[in-house]
């Protein structure tokens, strides 16, 4: 699978900055050849993949996604949820992201996000996976959207097994 393109940080689209408190360091992702964020045709579908390996038998975590325009989210091949939208200035801060509680298994975990740029124009994906650290009292960032992600351009989601 080819590497996703990390388009830039949260200030990428100037005044249309999303509020993404789960990870202010997250990078907008999309796929080559559409690494110019304003030039993506409508109904362009990509599935973005990344892995996180856990040492514990299971870990409770929070998965947060922001997307322009729509995404179906899967963890280890199991559907987690759907996210639609991503610009907080137009729709309000609560529209900018969705979060779901998830349980990570011990060993490798595959996160897959199937994205569709429904209306054309800008396209991008933001992801943060966090778990609460009871020793420090802080949330630990386990995975974020950055240049380590891969993608496929298949129309249907086929979870890697």
DSSP file (Angstrom, degrees, kcal/mol; ACC not computed):
  #  RESIDUE AA STRUCTURE BP1 BP2  ACC     N-H-->O    O-->H-N    N-H-->O    O-->H-N    TCO  KAPPA ALPHA  PHI   PSI    X-CA   Y-CA   Z-CA
    1    1 A X              0   0    0      0, 0.0   151,-0.1     0, 0.0     2,-0.1   0.000 360.0 360.0 360.0 139.2    0.0    0.0    0.0
    2    2 A X  E     -A  151   0A   0    149,-0.7   149,-2.0     1,-0.1     2,-0.2  -0.360 360.0 -98.9 -73.5 158.2    1.3    3.5   -0.8
    3    3 A X  E     -A  150   0A   0    147,-0.2    29,-0.4     1,-0.1   147,-0.3  -0.539  36.1-117.5 -76.5 140.4    1.9    6.0    2.0
    4    4 A X        -     0   0    0    145,-2.9     2,-0.6    -2,-0.2    27,-0.2  -0.355  29.5-112.0 -69.0 157.6   -0.7    8.7    2.7
    5    5 A X  E     -B   30   0A   0     25,-3.2    25,-1.6    29,-0.1     2,-0.9  -0.852  17.0-142.8 -96.3 121.6    0.3   12.3    2.2
    6    6 A X  E     -B   29   0A   0     -2,-0.6    23,-0.2    23,-0.2     3,-0.1  -0.762  18.8-171.7 -81.6 107.8    0.5   14.4    5.3
    7    7 A X  E     -     0   0A   0     21,-2.9     2,-0.3    -2,-0.9    -1,-0.2   0.800  46.0 -79.2 -76.4 -30.7   -0.9   17.7    4.0
    8    8 A X  E     -B   28   0A   0     20,-0.8    20,-3.3    -3,-0.1    -1,-0.3  -0.868  53.5 -57.7 149.5 176.7   -0.2   19.8    7.0
    9    9 A X    >   -     0   0    0     -2,-0.3     3,-1.7    18,-0.2    18,-0.1   0.113  69.7 -70.7 -78.5-167.5   -1.4   20.7   10.5
   10   10 A X  T 3  S+     0   0    0     14,-0.5     8,-0.4    16,-0.3     3,-0.4   0.680 126.4  62.1 -64.6 -20.0   -4.7   22.1   11.7
   11   11 A X  T >   +     0   0    0      1,-0.2     3,-1.8     6,-0.1    -1,-0.3   0.278  69.5 112.3 -87.3  11.8   -4.1   25.6   10.1
   12   12 A X  T <  S+     0   0    0     -3,-1.7    -1,-0.2     1,-0.3    -2,-0.1   0.843  80.7  38.3 -55.6 -41.1   -3.9   24.1    6.6
   13   13 A X  T >  S-     0   0    0     -3,-0.4     3,-2.2     1,-0.3    -1,-0.3  -0.045  97.8-140.5-106.7  32.5   -7.1   25.8    5.4
   14   14 A X  G X  S+     0   0    0     -3,-1.8     3,-0.6     1,-0.3    -1,-0.3  -0.249  84.6  18.1  56.4-115.4   -6.7   29.1    7.1
   15   15 A X  G 3  S+     0   0    0      1,-0.3     2,-0.4    -2,-0.1    -1,-0.3   0.674 116.9  70.0 -67.6 -17.2  -10.0   30.4    8.5
   16   16 A X  G <   +     0   0    0     -3,-2.2     2,-0.4    -5,-0.1    -1,-0.3  -0.202  68.5 154.0 -92.6  43.7  -11.6   26.9    8.2
   17   17 A X    <   -     0   0    0     -3,-0.6    72,-0.2    -2,-0.4     2,-0.1  -0.577  37.5-137.0 -72.9 126.2   -9.5   25.5   11.1
   18   18 A X        -     0   0    0     -8,-0.4     2,-0.7    -2,-0.4    69,-0.1  -0.493  13.8-120.2 -77.6 153.9  -11.2   22.6   12.8
   19   19 A X        +     0   0    0     -2,-0.1     2,-0.2    74,-0.1     3,-0.1  -0.872  41.0 165.9 -89.0 118.6  -11.2   22.3   16.6
   20   20 A X    >   +     0   0    0     -2,-0.7     3,-1.6     1,-0.1     6,-0.2  -0.569   6.5 165.0-134.9  69.4   -9.4   19.0   17.3
   21   21 A X  T 3   +     0   0    0      1,-0.3     3,-0.4    -2,-0.2    -1,-0.1   0.693  66.4  76.4 -65.6 -17.8   -8.5   19.0   21.0
   22   22 A X  T 3  S-     0   0    0      1,-0.3    -1,-0.3    -3,-0.1     2,-0.1   0.841 121.8  -3.0 -60.6 -31.5   -7.9   15.2   20.9
   23   23 A X    X   -     0   0    0     -3,-1.6     3,-2.1   105,-0.1    -1,-0.3  -0.570  57.9-173.1-162.8  91.3   -4.5   16.0   19.2
   24   24 A X  T 3  S+     0   0    0     -3,-0.4   -14,-0.5     1,-0.3    -3,-0.1   0.690  90.5  59.8 -60.9 -16.5   -3.5   19.5   18.2
   25   25 A X  T 3  S+     0   0    0    -16,-0.1    -1,-0.3   -15,-0.1   119,-0.1   0.380  77.3 127.0 -91.8   4.2   -0.5   18.0   16.5
   26   26 A X    <   -     0   0    0     -3,-2.1     2,-0.4    -6,-0.2   -16,-0.3  -0.267  52.1-139.0 -62.2 148.2   -2.6   15.9   14.1
   27   27 A X        -     0   0    0    118,-2.7   100,-0.3   100,-0.2     2,-0.2  -0.891  17.3-115.3-108.3 137.9   -1.8   16.2   10.4
   28   28 A X  E     -B    8   0A   0    -20,-3.3   -21,-2.9    -2,-0.4   -20,-0.8  -0.556  38.7-156.0 -65.9 134.8   -4.5   16.3    7.7
   29   29 A X  E     +BC   6 125A   0     96,-1.7    96,-1.0    -2,-0.2     2,-0.3  -0.872  25.2 148.0-113.8 147.6   -4.1   13.2    5.5
   30   30 A X  E     -B    5   0A   0    -25,-1.6   -25,-3.2    -2,-0.3     2,-0.3  -0.906  40.5 -92.6-157.0-170.6   -5.1   12.4    1.9
   31   31 A X    >   -     0   0    0     -2,-0.3     3,-1.7   -27,-0.2     2,-0.1  -0.842  45.5 -77.5-118.2 143.6   -3.9   10.3   -1.0
   32   32 A X  T 3  S+     0   0    0    -29,-0.4   -30,-0.1    -2,-0.3   -27,-0.0  -0.495 110.9  31.6 -63.7 140.3   -1.6   11.0   -3.9
   33   33 A X  T 3  S+     0   0    0     -2,-0.1     2,-1.2    -3,-0.0    -1,-0.3  -0.972 117.2  61.7 -91.0   8.6   -2.1   12.4   -6.5
   34   34 A X    <   +     0   0    0     -3,-1.7    -3,-0.2     1,-0.2    -2,-0.1  -0.324  58.9 129.8 -92.1  54.5   -4.6   14.6   -4.6
   35   35 A X        +     0   0    0     -2,-1.2     2,-0.7    -5,-0.1    -1,-0.2   0.394  53.2  82.8 -90.2   5.3   -2.0   16.1   -2.3
   36   36 A X  S >  S-     0   0    0     -3,-0.3     3,-2.1     1,-0.1    -1,-0.0  -0.947  80.8-147.2 -98.9 110.8   -3.3   19.6   -3.1
   37   37 A X  T 3  S+     0   0    0     -2,-0.7    86,-0.7     1,-0.3     3,-0.5   0.686  88.9  52.8 -63.3 -21.2   -6.2   19.7   -0.7
   38   38 A X  T 3  S+     0   0    0     84,-0.2    -1,-0.3     1,-0.2    84,-0.2   0.461  97.8  67.7 -90.1   1.3   -8.5   21.9   -2.8
   39   39 A X    <   +     0   0    0     -3,-2.1     2,-0.5    84,-0.1    -1,-0.2   0.063  64.0 124.1-111.7  24.9   -8.3   19.8   -6.0
   40   40 A X  B     -J  121   0B   0     81,-0.9    81,-1.5    -3,-0.5     3,-0.1  -0.762  55.9-131.3 -93.8 123.5  -10.1   16.5   -5.0
   41   41 A X    >   -     0   0    0     -2,-0.5     3,-0.7    79,-0.2    79,-0.4  -0.189  34.3 -88.4 -65.2 161.9  -13.0   15.5   -7.2
   42   42 A X  T 3  S+     0   0    0     77,-0.2    76,-0.3     1,-0.2    77,-0.2  -0.323 108.0  22.7 -69.3 156.2  -16.4   14.5   -5.7
   43   43 A X  T 3  S+     0   0    0     74,-1.7     2,-0.6     1,-0.2    -1,-0.2   0.828  78.7 158.1  53.6  39.1  -17.0   10.9   -4.7
   44   44 A X  E <   -D  117   0A   0     73,-0.7    73,-2.1    -3,-0.7     2,-0.4  -0.847  24.5-160.0 -90.9 119.7  -13.3   10.1   -4.4
   45   45 A X  E     +D  116   0A   0     -2,-0.6     2,-0.3    71,-0.2    71,-0.2  -0.873  19.5 160.5-110.8 130.8  -12.9    7.1   -2.1
   46   46 A X  E     -D  115   0A   0     69,-2.0    69,-3.6    -2,-0.4     2,-0.5  -0.990  27.3-144.9-140.7 148.1   -9.8    6.0   -0.1
   47   47 A X  E     -DE 114 152A   0    105,-2.4   105,-1.9    -2,-0.3     2,-0.4  -0.975  17.5-156.3-112.9 123.8   -9.3    3.7    2.9
   48   48 A X  E     -DE 113 151A   0     65,-2.6    65,-2.6    -2,-0.5     2,-0.3  -0.815  11.9-166.8-101.6 138.6   -6.5    4.8    5.2
   49   49 A X  E     +DE 112 150A   0    101,-2.8   101,-2.3    -2,-0.4     2,-0.3  -0.927  16.1 157.6-127.9 146.3   -4.8    2.3    7.5
   50   50 A X  E     -D  111   0A   0     61,-1.9    61,-3.0    -2,-0.3     2,-0.3  -0.963  23.4-137.7-157.0 164.0   -2.4    2.3   10.4
   51   51 A X  E     -D  110   0A   0     -2,-0.3     2,-0.4    59,-0.2    59,-0.2  -0.911   9.3-170.0-124.9 149.3   -1.5   -0.1   13.3
   52   52 A X  E     -D  109   0A   0     57,-2.2    57,-1.6    -2,-0.3     2,-0.5  -0.993  14.8-148.1-135.2 134.1   -0.9    0.3   17.0
   53   53 A X  E     -D  108   0A   0     -2,-0.4     2,-0.4    55,-0.2    55,-0.2  -0.889  11.0-159.8-106.3 129.1    0.6   -2.6   19.0
   54   54 A X  E     -D  107   0A   0     53,-2.6    53,-3.5    -2,-0.5    -2,-0.0  -0.873  14.6-159.5-110.0 139.3   -0.4   -2.9   22.7
   55   55 A X  E    S+     0   0A   0     -2,-0.4    -1,-0.1    51,-0.2    51,-0.1   0.806  73.5  78.1 -83.9 -32.4    1.5   -4.8   25.3
   56   56 A X  E    S-     0   0A   0      1,-0.1    51,-0.2    49,-0.1     3,-0.2  -0.303  92.3-113.1 -74.2 161.4   -1.4   -5.2   27.7
   57   57 A X  E    S-     0   0A   0      1,-0.3    49,-2.4    49,-0.1     2,-0.3   0.897  97.5  -6.7 -62.2 -41.4   -4.2   -7.8   27.1
   58   58 A X  E     -D  105   0A   0     47,-0.3     2,-0.4     2,-0.0    -1,-0.3  -0.978  64.5-162.2-154.4 147.9   -6.7   -5.1   26.5
   59   59 A X  E     -D  104   0A   0     45,-2.3    45,-3.2    -2,-0.3     2,-0.4  -0.996  17.8-134.7-134.8 127.1   -6.7   -1.3   26.7
   60   60 A X  E     +D  103   0A   0     -2,-0.4    72,-0.4    43,-0.2     2,-0.3  -0.665  39.8 165.7 -77.7 134.5   -9.7    1.0   26.9
   61   61 A X  E     -D  102   0A   0     41,-2.9    41,-2.7    -2,-0.4     2,-0.5  -0.903  36.5-122.4-144.4 168.8   -9.1    4.0   24.5
   62   62 A X  E     -DF 101 130A   0     68,-3.1    68,-2.5    -2,-0.3     2,-0.5  -0.986  20.0-157.7-118.6 126.3  -10.9    6.8   22.8
   63   63 A X  E     -DF 100 129A   0     37,-2.9    37,-2.3    -2,-0.5     2,-0.4  -0.918  11.5-171.4-105.0 122.4  -10.8    7.1   19.0
   64   64 A X  E     -DF  99 128A   0     64,-3.1    64,-2.2    -2,-0.5     2,-0.4  -0.958   3.3-176.6-120.6 132.7  -11.5   10.6   17.6
   65   65 A X  E     -DF  98 127A   0     33,-2.7    33,-2.3    -2,-0.4     2,-0.4  -0.987  12.7-177.3-132.0 136.1  -12.0   11.3   13.9
   66   66 A X  E     + F   0 126A   0     60,-2.2    60,-3.2    -2,-0.4     2,-0.3  -0.989  21.1 170.2-123.8 139.8  -12.4   14.5   11.9
   67   67 A X  E     - F   0 125A   0     18,-1.3     2,-0.4    -2,-0.4    58,-0.2  -0.996  33.8-122.1-151.1 150.3  -13.0   14.3    8.2
   68   68 A X  E    S- F   0 124A   0     56,-2.4    56,-1.5    -2,-0.3     2,-0.1  -0.903  95.6 -11.3-127.2 101.7  -14.0   16.2    5.1
   69   69 A X  S    S-     0   0    0     -2,-0.4    16,-4.2    54,-0.2     2,-0.3  -0.934 117.9 -29.1-115.6 -40.4  -16.4   14.9    3.9
   70   70 A X  E     -HG  84 116A   0     46,-1.6    46,-2.5    14,-0.3     2,-0.3  -0.982  46.3-176.5-146.2 151.1  -17.4   11.4    5.3
   71   71 A X  E     -HG  83 115A   0     12,-2.8    12,-2.8    -2,-0.3     2,-0.4  -0.996  19.4-150.7-150.8 144.2  -15.8    8.3    6.8
   72   72 A X  E     -HG  82 114A   0     42,-2.2    42,-2.7    -2,-0.3     2,-0.4  -0.967  27.6-148.8-108.0 132.7  -16.6    4.8    8.1
   73   73 A X  E     -HG  81 113A   0      8,-3.0     7,-3.5    -2,-0.4     8,-1.2  -0.868  15.8-177.4-113.2 135.3  -14.3    3.8   10.9
   74   74 A X  E     -HG  79 112A   0     38,-2.9    38,-2.6    -2,-0.4     2,-0.5  -0.979  12.4-163.6-131.3 141.1  -13.1    0.2   11.6
   75   75 A X  E >  S-HG  78 111A   0      3,-2.4     3,-1.7    -2,-0.4    36,-0.2  -0.987  83.6 -15.8-124.5 120.1  -10.9   -1.3   14.3
   76   76 A X  T 3  S-     0   0    0     34,-3.3    35,-0.1    -2,-0.5    -1,-0.1   0.859 129.7 -53.5  54.3  38.9   -9.6   -4.8   13.7
   77   77 A X  T 3  S+     0   0    0     33,-0.4     2,-0.5     1,-0.2    -1,-0.3   0.457 113.7 117.9  80.7   1.7  -12.2   -5.3   10.9
   78   78 A X  E <  S-H   75   0A   0     -3,-1.7    -3,-2.4     1,-0.0    -1,-0.2  -0.886  71.1-113.2-106.7 130.8  -15.1   -4.3   13.1
   79   79 A X  E     +H   74   0A   0     -2,-0.5    -5,-0.3    -5,-0.2     3,-0.1  -0.383  34.5 175.4 -62.8 130.6  -17.2   -1.3   12.3
   80   80 A X  E     -     0   0A   0     -7,-3.5     2,-0.3     1,-0.4    -6,-0.2   0.802  52.1 -61.5-102.8 -46.4  -16.9    1.5   15.0
   81   81 A X  E     -H   73   0A   0     -8,-1.2    -8,-3.0    19,-0.1     2,-0.4  -0.982  41.6 -95.2 175.0 176.4  -18.9    4.3   13.5
   82   82 A X  E     -H   72   0A   0     -2,-0.3     2,-0.4   -10,-0.2   -10,-0.2  -0.944  25.6-165.2-118.9 139.0  -19.6    6.9   10.8
   83   83 A X  E     -H   71   0A   0    -12,-2.8   -12,-2.8    -2,-0.4     2,-0.4  -0.989   4.2-172.9-123.6 132.1  -18.4   10.5   10.8
   84   84 A X  E     +H   70   0A   0     -2,-0.4   -14,-0.3   -14,-0.2   -16,-0.1  -0.994  50.2   7.2-125.8 129.3  -19.8   13.1    8.4
   85   85 A X        -     0   0    0    -16,-4.2   -18,-1.3    -2,-0.4     3,-0.1  -0.162  43.3-162.6  97.1 171.7  -18.3   16.6    8.1
   86   86 A X        +     0   0    0    -20,-0.2     2,-0.7     1,-0.2   -18,-0.1   0.466  50.5 102.5-173.6  -0.5  -15.3   18.4    9.4
   87   87 A X     >  -     0   0    0      1,-0.2     4,-1.6     8,-0.1     3,-0.3  -0.867  39.8-172.8-102.6 113.9  -15.4   22.3    9.3
   88   88 A X  H  > S+     0   0    0     -2,-0.7     4,-2.5     1,-0.2    -1,-0.2   0.822  77.2  64.2 -75.0 -29.7  -16.2   23.8   12.6
   89   89 A X  H  4 S+     0   0    0      1,-0.2    -1,-0.2     2,-0.2     4,-0.1   0.846 112.4  34.1 -65.3 -32.3  -16.5   27.4   11.5
   90   90 A X  H  4 S+     0   0    0     -3,-0.3    -1,-0.2     2,-0.1    -2,-0.2   0.903 132.1  26.9 -85.9 -45.6  -19.5   26.7    9.3
   91   91 A X  H  < S-     0   0    0     -4,-1.6    -2,-0.2     1,-0.2    -3,-0.2   0.568 114.3 -99.0 -99.3 -10.6  -21.3   24.0   11.3
   92   92 A X    ><  -     0   0    0     -4,-2.5     3,-1.9    -5,-0.2     4,-0.4  -0.053  38.6 -78.5 102.1 152.1  -20.2   24.7   14.9
   93   93 A X  G >  S+     0   0    0      1,-0.3     3,-1.2     2,-0.2     4,-0.3   0.794 124.2  61.1 -59.3 -32.9  -17.5   23.2   17.1
   94   94 A X  G 3  S+     0   0    0      1,-0.3     3,-0.4     2,-0.1    -1,-0.3   0.690 100.0  56.9 -70.4 -15.5  -19.5   20.1   18.0
   95   95 A X  G <  S+     0   0    0     -3,-1.9    -1,-0.3     1,-0.2    -2,-0.2   0.599  86.3  81.4 -86.3 -12.4  -19.6   19.1   14.3
   96   96 A X  S <  S+     0   0    0     -3,-1.2     2,-0.3    -4,-0.4   -29,-0.2   0.696  99.8   9.0 -74.8 -20.2  -15.9   19.0   13.8
   97   97 A X        -     0   0    0     -3,-0.4     2,-0.4    -4,-0.3   -31,-0.2  -0.986  54.8-146.6-154.7 161.3  -15.2   15.6   15.3
   98   98 A X  E     -D   65   0A   0    -33,-2.3   -33,-2.7    -2,-0.3     2,-0.4  -0.984  15.7-161.5-129.5 144.6  -16.7   12.3   16.5
   99   99 A X  E     -D   64   0A   0     -2,-0.4     2,-0.4   -35,-0.2   -35,-0.2  -0.960   5.8-174.1-128.0 145.7  -15.3   10.1   19.3
  100  100 A X  E     -D   63   0A   0    -37,-2.3   -37,-2.9    -2,-0.4     2,-0.4  -0.997  27.4-121.0-135.6 139.9  -15.9    6.5   20.2
  101  101 A X  E     +D   62   0A   0     -2,-0.4     2,-0.3   -39,-0.2   -39,-0.2  -0.670  41.0 177.1 -75.2 135.2  -14.8    4.4   23.1
  102  102 A X  E     -D   61   0A   0    -41,-2.7   -41,-2.9    -2,-0.4     2,-0.5  -0.926  27.8-132.8-134.8 159.9  -12.9    1.3   21.8
  103  103 A X  E     -D   60   0A   0     -2,-0.3     2,-0.4   -43,-0.2   -43,-0.2  -0.973  18.5-151.0-116.7 120.4  -11.0   -1.6   23.3
  104  104 A X  E     -D   59   0A   0    -45,-3.2   -45,-2.3    -2,-0.5     2,-0.1  -0.734  15.5-133.6 -88.9 135.2   -7.6   -2.4   21.9
  105  105 A X  E     -D   58   0A   0     -2,-0.4   -51,-0.4   -47,-0.2   -47,-0.3  -0.448  31.7 -90.1 -81.6 159.0   -6.5   -6.0   22.0
  106  106 A X  E    S+     0   0A   0    -49,-2.4     2,-0.2    -2,-0.1   -51,-0.2  -0.508 100.2  17.2 -65.1 137.7   -3.1   -7.1   23.2
  107  107 A X  E    S-D   54   0A   0    -53,-3.5   -53,-2.6   -51,-0.2     2,-0.1  -0.654 117.6  -0.3  95.7-156.5   -0.7   -7.2   20.3
  108  108 A X  E     -D   53   0A   0    -55,-0.2     2,-0.4    -2,-0.2   -55,-0.2  -0.435  57.7-170.8 -75.7 142.9   -1.3   -5.5   16.9
  109  109 A X  E     -D   52   0A   0    -57,-1.6   -57,-2.2    -2,-0.1     2,-0.5  -0.998  10.8-148.4-129.4 132.7   -4.5   -3.5   16.2
  110  110 A X  E     -D   51   0A   0     -2,-0.4   -34,-3.3   -59,-0.2     2,-0.5  -0.909   6.9-163.7-108.1 123.8   -5.4   -2.2   12.7
  111  111 A X  E     -DG  50  75A   0    -61,-3.0   -61,-1.9    -2,-0.5     2,-0.4  -0.907  10.3-176.7-102.6 129.8   -7.4    1.0   12.4
  112  112 A X  E     -DG  49  74A   0    -38,-2.6   -38,-2.9    -2,-0.5     2,-0.5  -0.995   9.0-170.9-129.3 133.5   -9.0    1.6    9.0
  113  113 A X  E     -DG  48  73A   0    -65,-2.6   -65,-2.6    -2,-0.4     2,-0.7  -0.953   9.8-156.4-128.1 111.2  -10.9    4.7    7.9
  114  114 A X  E     -DG  47  72A   0    -42,-2.7   -42,-2.2    -2,-0.5     2,-0.3  -0.790  21.3-167.4 -90.2 113.8  -12.8    4.6    4.6
  115  115 A X  E     -DG  46  71A   0    -69,-3.6   -69,-2.0    -2,-0.7     2,-0.4  -0.761  14.8-168.2-109.4 147.0  -13.2    8.2    3.4
  116  116 A X  E     -DG  45  70A   0    -46,-2.5   -46,-1.6    -2,-0.3     2,-1.5  -0.988  18.3-149.0-133.7 124.2  -15.3    9.7    0.7
  117  117 A X  E >   +D   44   0A   0    -73,-2.1   -74,-1.7    -2,-0.4     3,-0.7  -0.665  29.2 177.7 -86.9  80.8  -15.0   13.3   -0.6
  118  118 A X  T 3  S+     0   0    0     -2,-1.5    -1,-0.2   -76,-0.3   -75,-0.0   0.865  70.5  29.7 -58.2 -47.0  -18.7   13.5   -1.3
  119  119 A X  T 3  S-     0   0    0      1,-0.3   -77,-0.2   -77,-0.2    -1,-0.2   0.368 103.9-123.7-102.6   4.3  -19.0   17.0   -2.6
  120  120 A X  S <  S+     0   0    0     -3,-0.7    -1,-0.3   -79,-0.4   -79,-0.2  -0.119  70.7  77.5  77.6 178.1  -15.5   17.6   -4.1
  121  121 A X  B    S+J   40   0B   0    -81,-1.5   -81,-0.9   -83,-0.1    -1,-0.1  -0.566  91.3  20.9  80.6-145.8  -13.1   20.4   -3.2
  122  122 A X        -     0   0    0     -2,-0.2     2,-0.3   -84,-0.2   -84,-0.2  -0.182  67.9-179.9 -58.0 148.0  -11.1   20.1    0.0
  123  123 A X        +     0   0    0    -86,-0.7     2,-0.3   -89,-0.1   -54,-0.2  -0.991  11.2 139.0-147.6 143.7  -10.6   16.6    1.5
  124  124 A X  E     - F   0  68A   0    -56,-1.5   -56,-2.4    -2,-0.3     2,-0.4  -0.966  32.6-136.5-177.0 164.3   -8.8   15.4    4.5
  125  125 A X  E     -CF  29  67A   0    -96,-1.0   -96,-1.7    -2,-0.3     2,-0.4  -0.999  10.6-169.8-135.0 133.2   -8.7   13.1    7.5
  126  126 A X  E     + F   0  66A   0    -60,-3.2   -60,-2.2    -2,-0.4     2,-0.3  -0.979  13.0 178.7-119.4 137.3   -7.7   13.7   11.1
  127  127 A X  E     + F   0  65A   0     -2,-0.4    18,-2.0  -100,-0.3     2,-0.3  -1.000  11.2 174.9-140.6 140.1   -7.3   10.9   13.7
  128  128 A X  E     -IF 144  64A   0    -64,-2.2   -64,-3.1    -2,-0.3     2,-0.5  -0.978   8.1-169.0-141.1 134.4   -6.3   10.6   17.3
  129  129 A X  E     +IF 143  63A   0     14,-2.7    13,-3.3    -2,-0.3    14,-1.4  -0.983  19.5 174.1-121.7 117.9   -6.3    7.5   19.4
  130  130 A X  E     -IF 141  62A   0    -68,-2.5   -68,-3.1    -2,-0.5     2,-0.3  -0.891  18.1-165.0-127.3 154.0   -5.8    8.1   23.2
  131  131 A X  E     -I  140   0A   0      9,-2.1     9,-3.4    -2,-0.3     2,-0.3  -0.995  30.4-111.7-135.4 141.9   -5.8    6.1   26.4
  132  132 A X  E     -I  139   0A   0    -72,-0.4     2,-0.8    -2,-0.3     7,-0.2  -0.568  22.3-147.7 -76.1 131.4   -6.0    7.4   29.9
  133  133 A X  E  >> -I  138   0A   0      5,-3.3     4,-2.5    -2,-0.3     5,-0.5  -0.882   7.7-166.8 -99.1 108.2   -2.8    6.8   31.9
  134  134 A X  T  45S+     0   0    0     -2,-0.8    -1,-0.1     1,-0.2     5,-0.1   0.704  84.4  58.9 -72.4 -18.3   -3.9    6.3   35.6
  135  135 A X  T  45S+     0   0    0      1,-0.1    -1,-0.2     3,-0.1    -2,-0.0   0.926 120.7  24.1 -73.0 -45.8   -0.3    6.7   36.8
  136  136 A X  T  45S-     0   0    0      2,-0.2    -2,-0.2    -3,-0.1    -1,-0.1   0.674  97.8-130.0 -92.9 -19.1    0.1   10.2   35.4
  137  137 A X  T  <5S+     0   0    0     -4,-2.5     2,-0.2     1,-0.3    -3,-0.2   0.549  73.1 109.4  78.5   6.8   -3.5   11.2   35.2
  138  138 A X  E   <S-I  133   0A   0     -5,-0.5    -5,-3.3    -7,-0.0     2,-0.5  -0.659  75.5-105.9-109.6 165.5   -3.0   12.3   31.6
  139  139 A X  E     -I  132   0A   0     -7,-0.2     2,-0.4    -2,-0.2    -7,-0.3  -0.821  31.8-142.1 -90.8 130.6   -4.2   10.9   28.3
  140  140 A X  E     -I  131   0A   0     -9,-3.4    -9,-2.1    -2,-0.5     2,-0.6  -0.786  12.1-129.2 -92.9 133.3   -1.5    9.2   26.3
  141  141 A X  E     +I  130   0A   0     -2,-0.4   -11,-0.2   -11,-0.2     3,-0.1  -0.739  30.8 172.7 -81.1 117.2   -1.5    9.6   22.5
  142  142 A X  E     +     0   0A   0    -13,-3.3     2,-0.3    -2,-0.6   -12,-0.2   0.777  65.6   1.3 -95.1 -33.1   -1.3    6.1   21.0
  143  143 A X  E     +I  129   0A   0    -14,-1.4   -14,-2.7   -91,-0.1    -1,-0.4  -0.978  62.9 179.8-158.2 141.2   -1.8    6.9   17.3
  144  144 A X  E     -I  128   0A   0     -2,-0.3     2,-0.6   -16,-0.2   -16,-0.2  -0.939  41.6 -89.5-139.7 163.1   -2.3   10.1   15.3
  145  145 A X  S    S+     0   0    0    -18,-2.0  -118,-2.7    -2,-0.3     2,-0.2  -0.655  72.2 123.2 -75.2 120.8   -2.9   11.1   11.6
  146  146 A X  S >  S-     0   0    0     -2,-0.6     3,-1.4  -120,-0.2  -142,-0.1  -0.854  77.8 -63.2-159.7-171.5    0.6   11.6   10.2
  147  147 A X  T 3  S+     0   0    0      1,-0.3  -143,-0.1    -2,-0.2  -141,-0.1   0.428 113.9  78.2 -70.9   1.6    2.9   10.4    7.4
  148  148 A X  T 3  S+     0   0    0   -145,-0.1    -1,-0.3     2,-0.0     2,-0.1   0.550  72.6 102.8 -86.4  -6.8    3.0    6.9    8.7
  149  149 A X    <   -     0   0    0     -3,-1.4  -145,-2.9   -99,-0.1     2,-0.3  -0.400  56.6-153.7 -76.8 152.8   -0.5    6.0    7.4
  150  150 A X  E     -AE   3  49A   0   -101,-2.3  -101,-2.8  -147,-0.3     2,-0.3  -0.750  10.7-161.1-115.3 166.5   -1.0    3.9    4.2
  151  151 A X  E     -AE   2  48A   0   -149,-2.0  -149,-0.7  -103,-0.3     2,-0.3  -0.980  13.6-157.5-147.0 160.4   -4.0    3.9    1.9
  152  152 A X  E     - E   0  47A   0   -105,-1.9  -105,-2.4    -2,-0.3  -121,-0.0  -0.939  15.8-145.1-129.7 157.6   -5.8    2.0   -0.8
  153  153 A X        +     0   0    0     -2,-0.3  -108,-0.2  -107,-0.2  -105,-0.0   0.134  50.8 137.0-108.5  19.2   -8.2    3.3   -3.5
  154  154 A X        -     0   0    0      1,-0.1    -2,-0.1  -107,-0.1     4,-0.1  -0.360  55.5-135.6 -66.0 147.1  -10.5    0.3   -3.5
  155  155 A X  S    S+     0   0    0      2,-0.1     2,-0.3  -109,-0.0    -1,-0.1   0.817  87.9  53.0 -74.1 -31.7  -14.2    1.2   -3.7
  156  156 A X  S    S-     0   0    0   -111,-0.1     2,-0.6  -109,-0.0    -2,-0.1  -0.803  91.6-111.9-106.9 147.5  -15.2   -1.4   -1.0
  157  157 A X        +     0   0    0     -2,-0.3     2,-0.5   -43,-0.1    -2,-0.1  -0.669  33.5 179.8 -78.1 122.0  -13.7   -1.7    2.4
  158  158 A X        -     0   0    0     -2,-0.6    -4,-0.1    -4,-0.1     3,-0.0  -0.914  24.3-137.3-121.4 100.9  -11.7   -4.9    2.7
  159  159 A X        -     0   0    0     -2,-0.5     2,-0.3   -82,-0.1    -2,-0.0  -0.328  19.8-118.7 -62.7 134.5  -10.2   -5.2    6.2
  160  160 A X              0   0    0      1,-0.1    -1,-0.1    -2,-0.0   -50,-0.1  -0.575 360.0 360.0 -71.8 130.3   -6.6   -6.4    6.1
  161  161 A X              0   0    0     -2,-0.3    -1,-0.1    -3,-0.0    -2,-0.1   0.364 360.0 360.0-120.1 360.0   -6.3   -9.7    8.1
